[in-house]
């Protein structure tokens, strides 16, 4: 069985998001934005996992679109955390680059599937 690279990357990203959430709560005492990024950042992989059990091509594509939208939302929360100085440049760039990579894979996948 072929490894689903976007699933693997989104799960690894979710682990990073959970660790970011713990850092923001424990070290920065930030509880609002951290909760938002926890939800959207872990939802990316959850929707990709759901897509693997889709009951139709349309359902599969729908789940990937949700994952794509969650990646865009996560980018928004990362931007806010950076611009309000809750995370530094190094952390921001690393998380942003990972999220951007997942987003690009999902964009390419949804484009390919919807054009077939």
Secondary structure, 3 states (H helix, E strand, C coil): CCCCHHHHHHHHHHHHHHHHHHHHHHCCCCCCHHHHHHHHHHHHHHHHHHHCCCCCHHHHHHHHHHHHHHHHHHHHHHHHHHHCCCCCHHHHHHHHHHHHHHHHHHHHHHHHHHHC
